[in-house]
Amino acid sequence: MCSRSACGRVAVATLTYVYAEQSAALGPLATYAEPHAYDLCDSHAESLSAPRGWQVIRLAQDPSALRPTADDLLALADAVREAARPRLVHESSGQGVEIGRRGHLRVLRSTDG
């Protein structure tokens, strides 16, 4: 979501200030949060202005990079499969095999004969 107050639009770019160089960089949406970085919607990114004397650096975004790639979808599918796979819990203690989960609770099948 856009970092501007009262704006509920989807963020498409990240604004980062570099105070030491009196510059602001506007580029592709960041994948993780950083201090002094603000996510902006398309409208606010286009109308961005910086303080007098500051330089604004606009990094062009590749439109094809905004869509999920086949690699992204495969990684997501692998993560879902991994999360659904039963896991041996505390293998050395012989507590059991996880066969289900609901929130933080686990259902274990005993490994004792």
Gaussian input, Z-matrix of N, CA and C with variables (Angstrom, degrees):
# hf/3-21g

backbone

0 1
 N
 C     1     B1
 C     2     B2     1     A1
 N     3     B3     2     A2     1     D1
 C     4     B4     3     A3     2     D2
 C     5     B5     4     A4     3     D3
 N     6     B6     5     A5     4     D4
 C     7     B7     6     A6     5     D5
 C     8     B8     7     A7     6     D6
 N     9     B9     8     A8     7     D7
 C    10    B10     9     A9     8     D8
 C    11    B11    10    A10     9     D9
 N    12    B12    11    A11    10    D10
 C    13    B13    12    A12    11    D11
 C    14    B14    13    A13    12    D12
 N    15    B15    14    A14    13    D13
 C    16    B16    15    A15    14    D14
 C    17    B17    16    A16    15    D15
 N    18    B18    17    A17    16    D16
 C    19    B19    18    A18    17    D17
 C    20    B20    19    A19    18    D18
 N    21    B21    20    A20    19    D19
 C    22    B22    21    A21    20    D20
 C    23    B23    22    A22    21    D21
 N    24    B24    23    A23    22    D22
 C    25    B25    24    A24    23    D23
 C    26    B26    25    A25    24    D24
 N    27    B27    26    A26    25    D25
 C    28    B28    27    A27    26    D26
 C    29    B29    28    A28    27    D27
 N    30    B30    29    A29    28    D28
 C    31    B31    30    A30    29    D29
 C    32    B32    31    A31    30    D30
 N    33    B33    32    A32    31    D31
 C    34    B34    33    A33    32    D32
 C    35    B35    34    A34    33    D33
 N    36    B36    35    A35    34    D34
 C    37    B37    36    A36    35    D35
 C    38    B38    37    A37    36    D36
 N    39    B39    38    A38    37    D37
 C    40    B40    39    A39    38    D38
 C    41    B41    40    A40    39    D39
 N    42    B42    41    A41    40    D40
 C    43    B43    42    A42    41    D41
 C    44    B44    43    A43    42    D42
 N    45    B45    44    A44    43    D43
 C    46    B46    45    A45    44    D44
 C    47    B47    46    A46    45    D45
 N    48    B48    47    A47    46    D46
 C    49    B49    48    A48    47    D47
 C    50    B50    49    A49    48    D48
 N    51    B51    50    A50    49    D49
 C    52    B52    51    A51    50    D50
 C    53    B53    52    A52    51    D51
 N    54    B54    53    A53    52    D52
 C    55    B55    54    A54    53    D53
 C    56    B56    55    A55    54    D54
 N    57    B57    56    A56    55    D55
 C    58    B58    57    A57    56    D56
 C    59    B59    58    A58    57    D57
 N    60    B60    59    A59    58    D58
 C    61    B61    60    A60    59    D59
 C    62    B62    61    A61    60    D60
 N    63    B63    62    A62    61    D61
 C    64    B64    63    A63    62    D62
 C    65    B65    64    A64    63    D63
 N    66    B66    65    A65    64    D64
 C    67    B67    66    A66    65    D65
 C    68    B68    67    A67    66    D66
 N    69    B69    68    A68    67    D67
 C    70    B70    69    A69    68    D68
 C    71    B71    70    A70    69    D69
 N    72    B72    71    A71    70    D70
 C    73    B73    72    A72    71    D71
 C    74    B74    73    A73    72    D72
 N    75    B75    74    A74    73    D73
 C    76    B76    75    A75    74    D74
 C    77    B77    76    A76    75    D75
 N    78    B78    77    A77    76    D76
 C    79    B79    78    A78    77    D77
 C    80    B80    79    A79    78    D78
 N    81    B81    80    A80    79    D79
 C    82    B82    81    A81    80    D80
 C    83    B83    82    A82    81    D81
 N    84    B84    83    A83    82    D82
 C    85    B85    84    A84    83    D83
 C    86    B86    85    A85    84    D84
 N    87    B87    86    A86    85    D85
 C    88    B88    87    A87    86    D86
 C    89    B89    88    A88    87    D87
 N    90    B90    89    A89    88    D88
 C    91    B91    90    A90    89    D89
 C    92    B92    91    A91    90    D90
 N    93    B93    92    A92    91    D91
 C    94    B94    93    A93    92    D92
 C    95    B95    94    A94    93    D93
 N    96    B96    95    A95    94    D94
 C    97    B97    96    A96    95    D95
 C    98    B98    97    A97    96    D96
 N    99    B99    98    A98    97    D97
 C   100   B100    99    A99    98    D98
 C   101   B101   100   A100    99    D99
 N   102   B102   101   A101   100   D100
 C   103   B103   102   A102   101   D101
 C   104   B104   103   A103   102   D102
 N   105   B105   104   A104   103   D103
 C   106   B106   105   A105   104   D104
 C   107   B107   106   A106   105   D105
 N   108   B108   107   A107   106   D106
 C   109   B109   108   A108   107   D107
 C   110   B110   109   A109   108   D108
 N   111   B111   110   A110   109   D109
 C   112   B112   111   A111   110   D110
 C   113   B113   112   A112   111   D111
 N   114   B114   113   A113   112   D112
 C   115   B115   114   A114   113   D113
 C   116   B116   115   A115   114   D114
 N   117   B117   116   A116   115   D115
 C   118   B118   117   A117   116   D116
 C   119   B119   118   A118   117   D117
 N   120   B120   119   A119   118   D118
 C   121   B121   120   A120   119   D119
 C   122   B122   121   A121   120   D120
 N   123   B123   122   A122   121   D121
 C   124   B124   123   A123   122   D122
 C   125   B125   124   A124   123   D123
 N   126   B126   125   A125   124   D124
 C   127   B127   126   A126   125   D125
 C   128   B128   127   A127   126   D126
 N   129   B129   128   A128   127   D127
 C   130   B130   129   A129   128   D128
 C   131   B131   130   A130   129   D129
 N   132   B132   131   A131   130   D130
 C   133   B133   132   A132   131   D131
 C   134   B134   133   A133   132   D132
 N   135   B135   134   A134   133   D133
 C   136   B136   135   A135   134   D134
 C   137   B137   136   A136   135   D135
 N   138   B138   137   A137   136   D136
 C   139   B139   138   A138   137   D137
 C   140   B140   139   A139   138   D138
 N   141   B141   140   A140   139   D139
 C   142   B142   141   A141   140   D140
 C   143   B143   142   A142   141   D141
 N   144   B144   143   A143   142   D142
 C   145   B145   144   A144   143   D143
 C   146   B146   145   A145   144   D144
 N   147   B147   146   A146   145   D145
 C   148   B148   147   A147   146   D146
 C   149   B149   148   A148   147   D147
 N   150   B150   149   A149   148   D148
 C   151   B151   150   A150   149   D149
 C   152   B152   151   A151   150   D150
 N   153   B153   152   A152   151   D151
 C   154   B154   153   A153   152   D152
 C   155   B155   154   A154   153   D153
 N   156   B156   155   A155   154   D154
 C   157   B157   156   A156   155   D155
 C   158   B158   157   A157   156   D156
 N   159   B159   158   A158   157   D157
 C   160   B160   159   A159   158   D158
 C   161   B161   160   A160   159   D159
 N   162   B162   161   A161   160   D160
 C   163   B163   162   A162   161   D161
 C   164   B164   163   A163   162   D162
 N   165   B165   164   A164   163   D163
 C   166   B166   165   A165   164   D164
 C   167   B167   166   A166   165   D165
 N   168   B168   167   A167   166   D166
 C   169   B169   168   A168   167   D167
 C   170   B170   169   A169   168   D168
 N   171   B171   170   A170   169   D169
 C   172   B172   171   A171   170   D170
 C   173   B173   172   A172   171   D171
 N   174   B174   173   A173   172   D172
 C   175   B175   174   A174   173   D173
 C   176   B176   175   A175   174   D174
 N   177   B177   176   A176   175   D175
 C   178   B178   177   A177   176   D176
 C   179   B179   178   A178   177   D177
 N   180   B180   179   A179   178   D178
 C   181   B181   180   A180   179   D179
 C   182   B182   181   A181   180   D180
 N   183   B183   182   A182   181   D181
 C   184   B184   183   A183   182   D182
 C   185   B185   184   A184   183   D183
 N   186   B186   185   A185   184   D184
 C   187   B187   186   A186   185   D185
 C   188   B188   187   A187   186   D186
 N   189   B189   188   A188   187   D187
 C   190   B190   189   A189   188   D188
 C   191   B191   190   A190   189   D189
 N   192   B192   191   A191   190   D190
 C   193   B193   192   A192   191   D191
 C   194   B194   193   A193   192   D192
 N   195   B195   194   A194   193   D193
 C   196   B196   195   A195   194   D194
 C   197   B197   196   A196   195   D195
 N   198   B198   197   A197   196   D196
 C   199   B199   198   A198   197   D197
 C   200   B200   199   A199   198   D198
 N   201   B201   200   A200   199   D199
 C   202   B202   201   A201   200   D200
 C   203   B203   202   A202   201   D201
 N   204   B204   203   A203   202   D202
 C   205   B205   204   A204   203   D203
 C   206   B206   205   A205   204   D204
 N   207   B207   206   A206   205   D205
 C   208   B208   207   A207   206   D206
 C   209   B209   208   A208   207   D207
 N   210   B210   209   A209   208   D208
 C   211   B211   210   A210   209   D209
 C   212   B212   211   A211   210   D210
 N   213   B213   212   A212   211   D211
 C   214   B214   213   A213   212   D212
 C   215   B215   214   A214   213   D213
 N   216   B216   215   A215   214   D214
 C   217   B217   216   A216   215   D215
 C   218   B218   217   A217   216   D216
 N   219   B219   218   A218   217   D217
 C   220   B220   219   A219   218   D218
 C   221   B221   220   A220   219   D219
 N   222   B222   221   A221   220   D220
 C   223   B223   222   A222   221   D221
 C   224   B224   223   A223   222   D222
 N   225   B225   224   A224   223   D223
 C   226   B226   225   A225   224   D224
 C   227   B227   226   A226   225   D225
 N   228   B228   227   A227   226   D226
 C   229   B229   228   A228   227   D227
 C   230   B230   229   A229   228   D228
 N   231   B231   230   A230   229   D229
 C   232   B232   231   A231   230   D230
 C   233   B233   232   A232   231   D231
 N   234   B234   233   A233   232   D232
 C   235   B235   234   A234   233   D233
 C   236   B236   235   A235   234   D234
 N   237   B237   236   A236   235   D235
 C   238   B238   237   A237   236   D236
 C   239   B239   238   A238   237   D237
 N   240   B240   239   A239   238   D238
 C   241   B241   240   A240   239   D239
 C   242   B242   241   A241   240   D240
 N   243   B243   242   A242   241   D241
 C   244   B244   243   A243   242   D242
 C   245   B245   244   A244   243   D243
 N   246   B246   245   A245   244   D244
 C   247   B247   246   A246   245   D245
 C   248   B248   247   A247   246   D246
 N   249   B249   248   A248   247   D247
 C   250   B250   249   A249   248   D248
 C   251   B251   250   A250   249   D249
 N   252   B252   251   A251   250   D250
 C   253   B253   252   A252   251   D251
 C   254   B254   253   A253   252   D252
 N   255   B255   254   A254   253   D253
 C   256   B256   255   A255   254   D254
 C   257   B257   256   A256   255   D255
 N   258   B258   257   A257   256   D256
 C   259   B259   258   A258   257   D257
 C   260   B260   259   A259   258   D258
 N   261   B261   260   A260   259   D259
 C   262   B262   261   A261   260   D260
 C   263   B263   262   A262   261   D261
 N   264   B264   263   A263   262   D262
 C   265   B265   264   A264   263   D263
 C   266   B266   265   A265   264   D264
 N   267   B267   266   A266   265   D265
 C   268   B268   267   A267   266   D266
 C   269   B269   268   A268   267   D267
 N   270   B270   269   A269   268   D268
 C   271   B271   270   A270   269   D269
 C   272   B272   271   A271   270   D270
 N   273   B273   272   A272   271   D271
 C   274   B274   273   A273   272   D272
 C   275   B275   274   A274   273   D273
 N   276   B276   275   A275   274   D274
 C   277   B277   276   A276   275   D275
 C   278   B278   277   A277   276   D276
 N   279   B279   278   A278   277   D277
 C   280   B280   279   A279   278   D278
 C   281   B281   280   A280   279   D279
 N   282   B282   281   A281   280   D280
 C   283   B283   282   A282   281   D281
 C   284   B284   283   A283   282   D282
 N   285   B285   284   A284   283   D283
 C   286   B286   285   A285   284   D284
 C   287   B287   286   A286   285   D285
 N   288   B288   287   A287   286   D286
 C   289   B289   288   A288   287   D287
 C   290   B290   289   A289   288   D288
 N   291   B291   290   A290   289   D289
 C   292   B292   291   A291   290   D290
 C   293   B293   292   A292   291   D291
 N   294   B294   293   A293   292   D292
 C   295   B295   294   A294   293   D293
 C   296   B296   295   A295   294   D294
 N   297   B297   296   A296   295   D295
 C   298   B298   297   A297   296   D296
 C   299   B299   298   A298   297   D297
 N   300   B300   299   A299   298   D298
 C   301   B301   300   A300   299   D299
 C   302   B302   301   A301   300   D300
 N   303   B303   302   A302   301   D301
 C   304   B304   303   A303   302   D302
 C   305   B305   304   A304   303   D303
 N   306   B306   305   A305   304   D304
 C   307   B307   306   A306   305   D305
 C   308   B308   307   A307   306   D306
 N   309   B309   308   A308   307   D307
 C   310   B310   309   A309   308   D308
 C   311   B311   310   A310   309   D309
 N   312   B312   311   A311   310   D310
 C   313   B313   312   A312   311   D311
 C   314   B314   313   A313   312   D312
 N   315   B315   314   A314   313   D313
 C   316   B316   315   A315   314   D314
 C   317   B317   316   A316   315   D315
 N   318   B318   317   A317   316   D316
 C   319   B319   318   A318   317   D317
 C   320   B320   319   A319   318   D318
 N   321   B321   320   A320   319   D319
 C   322   B322   321   A321   320   D320
 C   323   B323   322   A322   321   D321
 N   324   B324   323   A323   322   D322
 C   325   B325   324   A324   323   D323
 C   326   B326   325   A325   324   D324
 N   327   B327   326   A326   325   D325
 C   328   B328   327   A327   326   D326
 C   329   B329   328   A328   327   D327
 N   330   B330   329   A329   328   D328
 C   331   B331   330   A330   329   D329
 C   332   B332   331   A331   330   D330
 N   333   B333   332   A332   331   D331
 C   334   B334   333   A333   332   D332
 C   335   B335   334   A334   333   D333
 N   336   B336   335   A335   334   D334
 C   337   B337   336   A336   335   D335
 C   338   B338   337   A337   336   D336

   B1=1.4402
   B2=1.5284
   B3=1.2993
   B4=1.4608
   B5=1.5291
   B6=1.3208
   B7=1.4629
   B8=1.5244
   B9=1.3217
   B10=1.4611
   B11=1.5189
   B12=1.3274
   B13=1.4642
   B14=1.5286
   B15=1.2949
   B16=1.4633
   B17=1.5234
   B18=1.3248
   B19=1.4587
   B20=1.5204
   B21=1.3125
   B22=1.4585
   B23=1.5105
   B24=1.3347
   B25=1.4672
   B26=1.5269
   B27=1.3151
   B28=1.4607
   B29=1.5253
   B30=1.3186
   B31=1.4616
   B32=1.5262
   B33=1.3332
   B34=1.4659
   B35=1.5261
   B36=1.3332
   B37=1.4673
   B38=1.5267
   B39=1.3278
   B40=1.4605
   B41=1.5182
   B42=1.3191
   B43=1.4566
   B44=1.5196
   B45=1.3249
   B46=1.4623
   B47=1.5135
   B48=1.3250
   B49=1.4591
   B50=1.5145
   B51=1.3353
   B52=1.4615
   B53=1.5247
   B54=1.3246
   B55=1.4547
   B56=1.5257
   B57=1.3178
   B58=1.4681
   B59=1.5216
   B60=1.3248
   B61=1.4647
   B62=1.5197
   B63=1.3221
   B64=1.4597
   B65=1.5278
   B66=1.3315
   B67=1.4610
   B68=1.5214
   B69=1.3144
   B70=1.4616
   B71=1.5201
   B72=1.3193
   B73=1.4618
   B74=1.5202
   B75=1.3293
   B76=1.4510
   B77=1.5122
   B78=1.3342
   B79=1.4573
   B80=1.5095
   B81=1.3288
   B82=1.4719
   B83=1.5225
   B84=1.3067
   B85=1.4571
   B86=1.5225
   B87=1.3261
   B88=1.4607
   B89=1.5267
   B90=1.3187
   B91=1.4653
   B92=1.5222
   B93=1.3362
   B94=1.4554
   B95=1.5289
   B96=1.3382
   B97=1.4607
   B98=1.5207
   B99=1.3171
   B100=1.4580
   B101=1.5145
   B102=1.3416
   B103=1.4613
   B104=1.5337
   B105=1.2826
   B106=1.4706
   B107=1.5207
   B108=1.3142
   B109=1.4596
   B110=1.5239
   B111=1.3191
   B112=1.4514
   B113=1.5239
   B114=1.3154
   B115=1.4619
   B116=1.5240
   B117=1.3322
   B118=1.4601
   B119=1.5212
   B120=1.3372
   B121=1.4587
   B122=1.5303
   B123=1.3157
   B124=1.4558
   B125=1.5333
   B126=1.3124
   B127=1.4646
   B128=1.5277
   B129=1.3236
   B130=1.4590
   B131=1.5295
   B132=1.3111
   B133=1.4684
   B134=1.5303
   B135=1.3332
   B136=1.4640
   B137=1.5248
   B138=1.3310
   B139=1.4637
   B140=1.5231
   B141=1.3277
   B142=1.4557
   B143=1.5233
   B144=1.3130
   B145=1.4643
   B146=1.5239
   B147=1.3173
   B148=1.4685
   B149=1.5273
   B150=1.3197
   B151=1.4649
   B152=1.5343
   B153=1.3221
   B154=1.4606
   B155=1.5286
   B156=1.3290
   B157=1.4582
   B158=1.5243
   B159=1.3159
   B160=1.4553
   B161=1.5223
   B162=1.3089
   B163=1.4629
   B164=1.5296
   B165=1.3411
   B166=1.4650
   B167=1.5195
   B168=1.3061
   B169=1.4671
   B170=1.5196
   B171=1.3237
   B172=1.4645
   B173=1.5264
   B174=1.3101
   B175=1.4633
   B176=1.5200
   B177=1.3137
   B178=1.4654
   B179=1.5219
   B180=1.3196
   B181=1.4525
   B182=1.5183
   B183=1.3012
   B184=1.4512
   B185=1.5215
   B186=1.3474
   B187=1.4715
   B188=1.5234
   B189=1.3234
   B190=1.4663
   B191=1.5274
   B192=1.3342
   B193=1.4632
   B194=1.5261
   B195=1.3268
   B196=1.4561
   B197=1.5185
   B198=1.3281
   B199=1.4643
   B200=1.5302
   B201=1.3189
   B202=1.4717
   B203=1.5321
   B204=1.3118
   B205=1.4577
   B206=1.5224
   B207=1.3236
   B208=1.4652
   B209=1.5290
   B210=1.3414
   B211=1.4670
   B212=1.5250
   B213=1.3482
   B214=1.4623
   B215=1.5174
   B216=1.3223
   B217=1.4632
   B218=1.5231
   B219=1.3340
   B220=1.4695
   B221=1.5301
   B222=1.3272
   B223=1.4606
   B224=1.5265
   B225=1.3242
   B226=1.4553
   B227=1.5239
   B228=1.3179
   B229=1.4690
   B230=1.5271
   B231=1.3242
   B232=1.4675
   B233=1.5261
   B234=1.3278
   B235=1.4680
   B236=1.5278
   B237=1.3269
   B238=1.4643
   B239=1.5212
   B240=1.3502
   B241=1.4746
   B242=1.5323
   B243=1.3158
   B244=1.4686
   B245=1.5274
   B246=1.3266
   B247=1.4637
   B248=1.5278
   B249=1.3265
   B250=1.4631
   B251=1.5211
   B252=1.3215
   B253=1.4665
   B254=1.5363
   B255=1.3285
   B256=1.4724
   B257=1.5263
   B258=1.3095
   B259=1.4623
   B260=1.5179
   B261=1.3184
   B262=1.4557
   B263=1.5164
   B264=1.3244
   B265=1.4520
   B266=1.5197
   B267=1.3130
   B268=1.4645
   B269=1.5273
   B270=1.2999
   B271=1.4669
   B272=1.5286
   B273=1.3362
   B274=1.4608
   B275=1.5315
   B276=1.3380
   B277=1.4607
   B278=1.5242
   B279=1.3464
   B280=1.4563
   B281=1.5113
   B282=1.3423
   B283=1.4600
   B284=1.5170
   B285=1.3233
   B286=1.4520
   B287=1.5104
   B288=1.3286
   B289=1.4631
   B290=1.5223
   B291=1.3116
   B292=1.4589
   B293=1.5247
   B294=1.3358
   B295=1.4669
   B296=1.5256
   B297=1.3134
   B298=1.4561
   B299=1.5049
   B300=1.3334
   B301=1.4572
   B302=1.5195
   B303=1.3117
   B304=1.4589
   B305=1.5193
   B306=1.3521
   B307=1.4569
   B308=1.5109
   B309=1.3314
   B310=1.4638
   B311=1.5330
   B312=1.3273
   B313=1.4630
   B314=1.5290
   B315=1.3375
   B316=1.4607
   B317=1.5168
   B318=1.3326
   B319=1.4635
   B320=1.5184
   B321=1.3431
   B322=1.4517
   B323=1.5199
   B324=1.3247
   B325=1.4728
   B326=1.5256
   B327=1.2851
   B328=1.4549
   B329=1.5249
   B330=1.3407
   B331=1.4667
   B332=1.5198
   B333=1.3543
   B334=1.4566
   B335=1.5212
   B336=1.2903
   B337=1.4502
   B338=1.4444
   A1=109.04
   A2=114.98
   A3=122.05
   A4=109.89
   A5=117.12
   A6=122.31
   A7=112.98
   A8=117.94
   A9=120.56
   A10=109.63
   A11=116.26
   A12=119.85
   A13=110.39
   A14=115.49
   A15=125.15
   A16=113.76
   A17=118.19
   A18=120.83
   A19=107.85
   A20=116.72
   A21=120.76
   A22=113.08
   A23=116.92
   A24=119.54
   A25=111.10
   A26=114.76
   A27=122.26
   A28=109.96
   A29=117.00
   A30=121.98
   A31=110.54
   A32=115.70
   A33=120.98
   A34=112.11
   A35=117.59
   A36=121.04
   A37=109.45
   A38=116.42
   A39=121.54
   A40=109.16
   A41=115.22
   A42=123.13
   A43=108.02
   A44=116.59
   A45=121.85
   A46=108.93
   A47=116.88
   A48=121.82
   A49=110.16
   A50=116.39
   A51=122.24
   A52=105.13
   A53=115.84
   A54=121.11
   A55=112.35
   A56=117.89
   A57=121.30
   A58=111.63
   A59=117.52
   A60=121.46
   A61=112.38
   A62=117.46
   A63=123.53
   A64=110.70
   A65=114.16
   A66=119.52
   A67=109.95
   A68=113.31
   A69=121.07
   A70=107.01
   A71=117.01
   A72=121.77
   A73=108.68
   A74=115.62
   A75=121.82
   A76=107.52
   A77=116.29
   A78=119.68
   A79=112.06
   A80=116.32
   A81=121.31
   A82=111.08
   A83=115.59
   A84=122.37
   A85=110.38
   A86=116.65
   A87=122.06
   A88=110.26
   A89=116.20
   A90=120.54
   A91=112.31
   A92=117.99
   A93=120.97
   A94=109.15
   A95=116.45
   A96=121.84
   A97=111.05
   A98=115.79
   A99=122.76
   A100=108.78
   A101=117.01
   A102=118.11
   A103=109.07
   A104=117.04
   A105=123.93
   A106=112.54
   A107=118.05
   A108=122.36
   A109=107.68
   A110=115.79
   A111=121.21
   A112=108.93
   A113=116.62
   A114=121.61
   A115=108.43
   A116=116.20
   A117=121.20
   A118=111.12
   A119=115.67
   A120=120.95
   A121=108.45
   A122=116.88
   A123=122.20
   A124=111.51
   A125=116.55
   A126=121.56
   A127=111.95
   A128=117.45
   A129=120.83
   A130=111.64
   A131=117.97
   A132=120.79
   A133=110.43
   A134=117.13
   A135=121.39
   A136=112.20
   A137=116.86
   A138=120.72
   A139=113.41
   A140=117.39
   A141=122.21
   A142=111.90
   A143=116.54
   A144=121.76
   A145=107.65
   A146=115.97
   A147=121.38
   A148=108.51
   A149=116.86
   A150=119.41
   A151=111.40
   A152=116.27
   A153=122.04
   A154=109.80
   A155=115.69
   A156=121.46
   A157=113.83
   A158=117.16
   A159=121.20
   A160=109.43
   A161=115.05
   A162=122.30
   A163=108.42
   A164=116.29
   A165=121.17
   A166=107.94
   A167=116.00
   A168=121.94
   A169=107.17
   A170=116.38
   A171=121.42
   A172=108.63
   A173=115.81
   A174=121.08
   A175=108.11
   A176=116.29
   A177=120.55
   A178=109.88
   A179=114.89
   A180=120.20
   A181=109.36
   A182=115.86
   A183=121.87
   A184=107.70
   A185=118.65
   A186=120.06
   A187=113.81
   A188=117.98
   A189=119.32
   A190=111.41
   A191=117.47
   A192=120.48
   A193=111.82
   A194=117.36
   A195=120.42
   A196=112.48
   A197=117.65
   A198=122.07
   A199=110.05
   A200=117.08
   A201=118.70
   A202=110.54
   A203=115.90
   A204=121.00
   A205=109.00
   A206=115.80
   A207=120.43
   A208=109.96
   A209=116.90
   A210=120.29
   A211=111.22
   A212=117.15
   A213=120.51
   A214=110.97
   A215=116.27
   A216=120.53
   A217=112.01
   A218=116.65
   A219=119.74
   A220=110.91
   A221=117.41
   A222=120.72
   A223=110.49
   A224=116.89
   A225=120.63
   A226=110.92
   A227=116.74
   A228=120.75
   A229=110.68
   A230=117.53
   A231=121.00
   A232=111.15
   A233=117.25
   A234=120.83
   A235=110.65
   A236=117.20
   A237=120.70
   A238=110.24
   A239=117.10
   A240=120.33
   A241=110.72
   A242=116.89
   A243=121.17
   A244=110.76
   A245=116.94
   A246=120.58
   A247=111.28
   A248=117.86
   A249=121.59
   A250=113.08
   A251=117.77
   A252=121.44
   A253=110.58
   A254=117.94
   A255=120.17
   A256=110.11
   A257=115.39
   A258=120.32
   A259=109.89
   A260=116.02
   A261=121.20
   A262=107.00
   A263=117.00
   A264=121.91
   A265=109.23
   A266=116.41
   A267=122.46
   A268=110.32
   A269=115.09
   A270=122.53
   A271=112.18
   A272=117.03
   A273=119.72
   A274=112.13
   A275=118.18
   A276=119.66
   A277=112.08
   A278=117.46
   A279=120.77
   A280=113.76
   A281=117.74
   A282=120.44
   A283=113.05
   A284=118.57
   A285=118.86
   A286=113.40
   A287=114.00
   A288=122.25
   A289=107.67
   A290=116.31
   A291=120.61
   A292=109.32
   A293=116.89
   A294=120.11
   A295=111.88
   A296=117.38
   A297=120.77
   A298=111.07
   A299=115.00
   A300=119.77
   A301=108.51
   A302=116.19
   A303=122.02
   A304=106.68
   A305=114.84
   A306=119.24
   A307=109.64
   A308=116.83
   A309=120.63
   A310=112.28
   A311=118.16
   A312=121.80
   A313=109.92
   A314=116.77
   A315=121.73
   A316=110.30
   A317=116.28
   A318=122.57
   A319=105.42
   A320=116.79
   A321=121.52
   A322=110.24
   A323=115.52
   A324=120.71
   A325=105.05
   A326=116.86
   A327=121.87
   A328=110.64
   A329=115.76
   A330=120.05
   A331=110.03
   A332=116.63
   A333=120.03
   A334=109.48
   A335=118.29
   A336=124.42
   A337=113.71
   D1=152.10
   D2=179.90
   D3=-63.76
   D4=139.85
   D5=-179.08
   D6=-78.48
   D7=-14.94
   D8=-179.83
   D9=-67.74
   D10=139.13
   D11=-177.87
   D12=-64.30
   D13=142.86
   D14=179.52
   D15=66.79
   D16=13.81
   D17=176.92
   D18=-109.04
   D19=124.52
   D20=-178.63
   D21=-109.21
   D22=14.38
   D23=-177.87
   D24=-79.47
   D25=161.71
   D26=-179.18
   D27=-72.39
   D28=134.93
   D29=178.89
   D30=-75.69
   D31=141.45
   D32=179.72
   D33=-127.57
   D34=-10.15
   D35=-177.64
   D36=-146.23
   D37=158.39
   D38=177.88
   D39=-118.70
   D40=131.52
   D41=177.79
   D42=-103.22
   D43=128.27
   D44=178.66
   D45=-126.93
   D46=129.84
   D47=177.21
   D48=-94.41
   D49=138.15
   D50=172.82
   D51=-117.85
   D52=92.75
   D53=-172.29
   D54=-62.63
   D55=-38.67
   D56=-177.78
   D57=-62.14
   D58=-30.82
   D59=-178.54
   D60=-103.53
   D61=3.56
   D62=-177.09
   D63=48.00
   D64=54.88
   D65=179.59
   D66=-138.94
   D67=157.39
   D68=175.95
   D69=-128.34
   D70=132.04
   D71=179.79
   D72=-111.83
   D73=127.64
   D74=177.49
   D75=-115.63
   D76=117.56
   D77=-175.82
   D78=-143.31
   D79=-165.58
   D80=-179.77
   D81=-57.58
   D82=154.71
   D83=-179.63
   D84=-58.12
   D85=127.25
   D86=-178.96
   D87=-70.27
   D88=150.40
   D89=-179.58
   D90=-89.36
   D91=-10.91
   D92=176.98
   D93=-146.29
   D94=156.09
   D95=-176.84
   D96=-76.35
   D97=140.30
   D98=176.29
   D99=-133.26
   D100=150.46
   D101=174.43
   D102=-65.21
   D103=148.30
   D104=179.33
   D105=64.55
   D106=23.26
   D107=175.66
   D108=-122.20
   D109=138.56
   D110=-175.55
   D111=-132.14
   D112=131.10
   D113=177.70
   D114=-87.71
   D115=133.06
   D116=-176.40
   D117=-125.04
   D118=147.70
   D119=173.84
   D120=-75.44
   D121=172.66
   D122=-178.25
   D123=-58.40
   D124=-43.63
   D125=-177.81
   D126=-63.60
   D127=-47.78
   D128=-179.40
   D129=-71.57
   D130=-30.92
   D131=176.80
   D132=-66.66
   D133=-39.10
   D134=179.80
   D135=-68.51
   D136=-37.21
   D137=-175.58
   D138=-93.91
   D139=13.72
   D140=-177.04
   D141=-61.56
   D142=135.43
   D143=171.01
   D144=-132.31
   D145=152.46
   D146=-178.12
   D147=-115.08
   D148=164.83
   D149=177.56
   D150=-58.19
   D151=153.51
   D152=179.38
   D153=-55.94
   D154=132.69
   D155=179.73
   D156=90.49
   D157=-8.25
   D158=179.40
   D159=-90.30
   D160=152.38
   D161=177.36
   D162=-101.88
   D163=135.77
   D164=175.77
   D165=-107.45
   D166=122.62
   D167=178.11
   D168=-106.14
   D169=118.35
   D170=179.74
   D171=-106.88
   D172=114.31
   D173=178.31
   D174=-89.10
   D175=122.55
   D176=-178.71
   D177=-63.52
   D178=138.15
   D179=178.52
   D180=-97.73
   D181=137.69
   D182=175.38
   D183=-81.33
   D184=114.82
   D185=-176.92
   D186=-57.03
   D187=-31.48
   D188=-179.86
   D189=-71.85
   D190=-20.57
   D191=179.76
   D192=-75.68
   D193=-13.44
   D194=-179.02
   D195=-79.99
   D196=-19.09
   D197=-179.78
   D198=-93.14
   D199=148.67
   D200=176.11
   D201=-62.83
   D202=142.24
   D203=178.12
   D204=-97.09
   D205=170.89
   D206=176.79
   D207=-61.03
   D208=-36.89
   D209=178.54
   D210=-63.71
   D211=-40.05
   D212=177.96
   D213=-61.65
   D214=-44.59
   D215=-178.68
   D216=-67.16
   D217=-39.42
   D218=177.41
   D219=-65.97
   D220=-39.89
   D221=178.56
   D222=-63.92
   D223=-39.91
   D224=177.90
   D225=-64.76
   D226=-44.12
   D227=179.03
   D228=-62.57
   D229=-41.86
   D230=177.88
   D231=-62.86
   D232=-39.98
   D233=-179.87
   D234=-65.67
   D235=-39.71
   D236=178.59
   D237=-65.90
   D238=-44.06
   D239=178.13
   D240=-60.90
   D241=-42.91
   D242=-178.94
   D243=-64.20
   D244=-41.22
   D245=-179.69
   D246=-66.73
   D247=-30.51
   D248=-178.04
   D249=-85.22
   D250=-14.42
   D251=-176.55
   D252=-72.35
   D253=131.43
   D254=175.60
   D255=-61.35
   D256=142.11
   D257=-178.55
   D258=-122.50
   D259=146.63
   D260=173.44
   D261=-75.94
   D262=123.87
   D263=-176.51
   D264=-99.27
   D265=128.01
   D266=179.28
   D267=47.76
   D268=64.33
   D269=-173.77
   D270=-51.52
   D271=-42.90
   D272=-175.76
   D273=-70.65
   D274=-26.72
   D275=-178.03
   D276=-87.90
   D277=-11.92
   D278=178.17
   D279=68.93
   D280=29.56
   D281=-178.17
   D282=-69.60
   D283=-34.87
   D284=178.02
   D285=146.59
   D286=-174.95
   D287=179.66
   D288=-110.92
   D289=131.14
   D290=178.98
   D291=-70.81
   D292=124.35
   D293=179.99
   D294=-116.37
   D295=-6.95
   D296=178.86
   D297=-165.24
   D298=164.64
   D299=-178.70
   D300=-153.16
   D301=139.65
   D302=173.38
   D303=-139.87
   D304=103.96
   D305=-175.81
   D306=65.40
   D307=-125.73
   D308=-179.74
   D309=-92.14
   D310=-0.99
   D311=-179.67
   D312=-91.37
   D313=143.60
   D314=179.01
   D315=-122.27
   D316=146.94
   D317=173.51
   D318=-104.60
   D319=125.35
   D320=-177.57
   D321=-115.22
   D322=139.54
   D323=172.19
   D324=-99.40
   D325=131.38
   D326=-177.83
   D327=-65.35
   D328=141.11
   D329=176.14
   D330=-95.30
   D331=-3.53
   D332=177.00
   D333=-78.48
   D334=131.75
   D335=-176.14
   D336=-54.53

